[in-house]
Amino acid sequence: MPNLNQVVQTIMSANGTELNVAGKGEFHIWIYQNVYLAEAVVADLSIENIIGLDFLKKNRCLINLQEHMVCHNQVIPLNFTGQLGCYRVSVVEDTCIQPGTEALVRGHINEYPSTKNEVGLGIIEPCKKFMAKNSALMATTLVKASETVPLRFMNVSNVVTIIRAGTIVGNISPIQDVISDDKNITDIYKEQNLRIELQKLLSNCSGNLSQEQKRRV
């Protein structure tokens, strides 16, 4: 590990949250069979690394997402793993929430309509930056992507909370698994191995429902 220099600017992730940065330095980067020297920032990320536009331009890289990447005339195979798609959600208009009350607010998917076909049914989750700087709690919500989406907030403080228009409050991710309507909900629930967030959402929503209503959920 090379010596790291301080990074003074704030670096934001794709979902609007601030990255926890340790510093920057010069690194030897292996890509397929070649080694490249590049300046890189060390940050707390869930992925191994991100190649920036400066690196791609400097090393004359061409990317064909369907087939391969070309770097210095060398063809490098590409592999896709994980989930693609995480889109920021902002508040449409200035909103005042009285102490101890809830509010249903209009939200906007920032990349709409380009993400309409990509997201479809999605789950909206609050971003850490918004939660850290505001006294309002935002509920995780299951929605169908459209120009505007519903956002639910609760003010847990003793003063009025104001959320300004355009504030990034969360992100929406596509739902990967959907319970079939023609099968028993208990069996599907076990088979699909739903994400923890969806398990909690299903449990909270189905407490007072009939068996038929649970099946439809």
N, C-alpha and C positions, 0 to 999 in steps of 0.2 A: 504494500500500500504506500503510495507516494505521500509526501507532506501536503496537507490541505491548506488552502488559503481561504480567508473569510469571504463569504458571499453577502454583499450589502443589500442587494435588491430582493424584493419579495417574489417568489416563484409560485404560481398557482397551478393546480392540477386541472384536468379537463372538467371536473364537476364543480369547480369554483372554490375548492378548499385550498388553504395555504399549506405548502409542503414544508416538512421539517427537514431543513438542509444542514448537513454537517460541514460542507465546504466544497472547494473545487481544486482540481489538480490535473497533472498530465498523466494519462494512462495509456498502456499498450493494449489495444483492443484486437482480439482475434476474430476474424470473420472468415469462416470456412478455412482456407489454407494460408491466408495472408495475415500479417500483423500491421496495424495502423497506430500511429501516435496521435492522440487527440485529447483536447481539454474536455473534462467532464465534471459535472456537478454530482456530488454524493448526497442522496436524499432518501428518506424513508418511503419506499414504494413497494407495492405488492408484486411488481414485475421486475425482471432482472435489469433491464436498461432500456433507454429510449435514444434512438439515433436521431440527431437534430438535422435541420436543413443545412447548417453550416458544414457539417461533416459530409453530407451527401454531395454538396456542391464542390467542396474541396477535392474529393476523391472521385469525381465524375461518375456518380452512381445513378443508375436508371432502375426504376422499380416497375415491374409488371406483376400486379397482384394476382393475376390469373395463373401465371407460370413461374416466374423467377425474378431474381435481382441481378443486375449486372454492375460490377464494381471493378474499375480498372481493366475492363474487357474480360473479366472473369465471371462466368455464370455461376450464381449461387442459388441453390434450391430454397424455396420459402415454405414454411409450415405454419399453419394457423392453429392456435390452441386458445382455450378459454372463451369467454363470452364477448361478442362484439357489440358495442353500443352502450353509451351512457350519456344521457342528454340533460343539460341544465334546465331547471324550471325557475322562473322568476314571477314576482307579484305584478299584476297588471296595473293596479292603481294604489295610491297612498291609502293606508289602512290604519285606523286607530282602534285598539282593542282595550276596553275598560278592564280594570283590575278584577281578577277572579272570574272572568267571562270567556266564552268561546266565540269564535267567529269563523264563518265560512267565506273564503276569499277566492276570487278568480285568479288562476295562475296561467302562465304561458310557457309552452315548450319552446325554447329559444330557437331551435333549428327547424321548427314546423314551417312549411309542410314537407320539407325534404325527409323528415324522419317518420312521416305518417305510416308508410308501408313497412318501415323497419321495426317500429315499436309495436303497433297494434295494441294488444292488451299489455299494460305495463304497471309497475309498482313504483310509486313516488316515495322517496325517502329523504328526510332532512339532511342537509350538509352540515358537517361539524363546525365550519366557520360561523354559519348563521346561529347555530345552537349556542356556541361559546360567547357570542357578542350580544345576544338578545335574551330577554326574560320570557319570551313566548315559546311555548312548545308546539311543535308541528307533528301532526299525526301521519303515520305511514298509511298511504292510500292506494287502493287498487282501482285503476281507471282505464278507459279506452282512450288512446291518444287522439286528441283533436286540437283545434286552434287554442281553445281555453280548457283548462282542467280545474276541478275543485280542489282547494287546499283548506285544511282545517287547522286552526291555531287555538291555543289557550294561553291567556296571560296569567301567569302564576305569581306575579309581583303585586305590590300595593300601589303602583302608579300606572298611568296610561302608557301602553306600548305602541309606538308608531313604526310601521313597516313601510318604507318608501317604495314607490313604483320602480320597477326594474331591479329590485334587490334579488340576488340569487339566493333562494331558500332551500333548494334541494335538487335532486336529479331523478330521472325516470329511467328504469331499465326494463327491457323486454321480459315477459314471462315465458319461461321455457316449457313448462308442463302445465296442462289443463286437465282437470278431472272430467272424464267422459260422462255424459248425461244418462247413458243407458246401462251403467254398471253401478254396483253397490259402492257407496261412498267410503265405507270402512276399508274394503279391499283395495280400492284405488289409492286411498290415503296412505296405506302401507307400502304399496307397490311403487309409487312415484317418488318416495323419499324426498318430499318437498323441503324447500329451504326453511330454516328456522323462522324467518319473518312470516312466511306464508302459513306455517303451522300455527303460529300465534294468532294471525289474522283469522284463520278458519275457526280456531277455538273460540275466540272472542265474539265472532259474528253468529255462531250457531248455538249458543247456550240456550236461548229461549225459542228456538225454531222447532217445528214439527219434523218428522222423518222425511216427509215429502219436500219440505223447504230445505232441509239439510242436503238432500240429494241434488236439488237444483243449484245450491251454492257450490 
